[in-house]
Amino acid sequence: MGPRSFERQLKLPSEVALHARPAADFVRTAMGFQAQIVVVNGDREADAKSLMSVLALGATGGTELVVRAEGDDAPGAVEALAGCVAEFG
């Protein structure tokens, strides 16, 4: 990771899977930033700005995700996505 890279581990609330509506909210939040953002579920990575890519992660309730962002607004992007996931609960 470079000097403008930030990473944070997030846990989906146990009752919420990253499917249709939550995934759309997550992607909408990511789209508000210039940073390149990747979300990781185990050995799978997804472009956080692509709904199909995020849905393909198959993240279920309680899943540990890693959000990695690179760019000038990367810290804000990671924090916003953490807040988005926290609101799912």
Secondary structure, DSSP 4 states (H G I P E B T S, - for coil): --TTEEEEEEE--TT--S-HHHHHHHHHHHHT-SSEEEEEETTEEEETT-HHHHHHT-PPTT-EEEEEEESTTHHHHHHHHHHHHHHH-
